[in-house]
């Protein structure tokens, strides 16, 4: 079992949130993470310690939080899954954008890598066919 497979949905959400904050602000702080995820700041500390222990983030109490290369790789993969799933639900299935976004958020964690790769190929086939035109 790889480290990626051991991550809970919640830890994946943290990585994805840190990536978004790092992209827009260069670094993340625990208060930014709490605000973005709409949770209490005290809840963030324990999760950051877990991610740091697994070497997915660089974290010092009261300091900045940044992704390690391994953490960034996983966060970008999760983000890519989310984007593709949201696009599929919104553009092809016809779900409204807000519902597509929240549903994609749940689906991105449930789909294993092999299934997602097949799903990705399926989307490419659809995009290359006349079904979406």
PyMOL commands that set and color helices and strands:
alter all, ss='L'
color gray80, all
select helices_A, chain A and resi 3-6+9-25+30-37+41-53+69-93+97-110+113-128
alter helices_A, ss='H'
color red, helices_A
select strands_A, chain A and resi 28-29+57-59+64-67
alter strands_A, ss='S'
color yellow, strands_A
deselect
rebuild
show_as cartoon
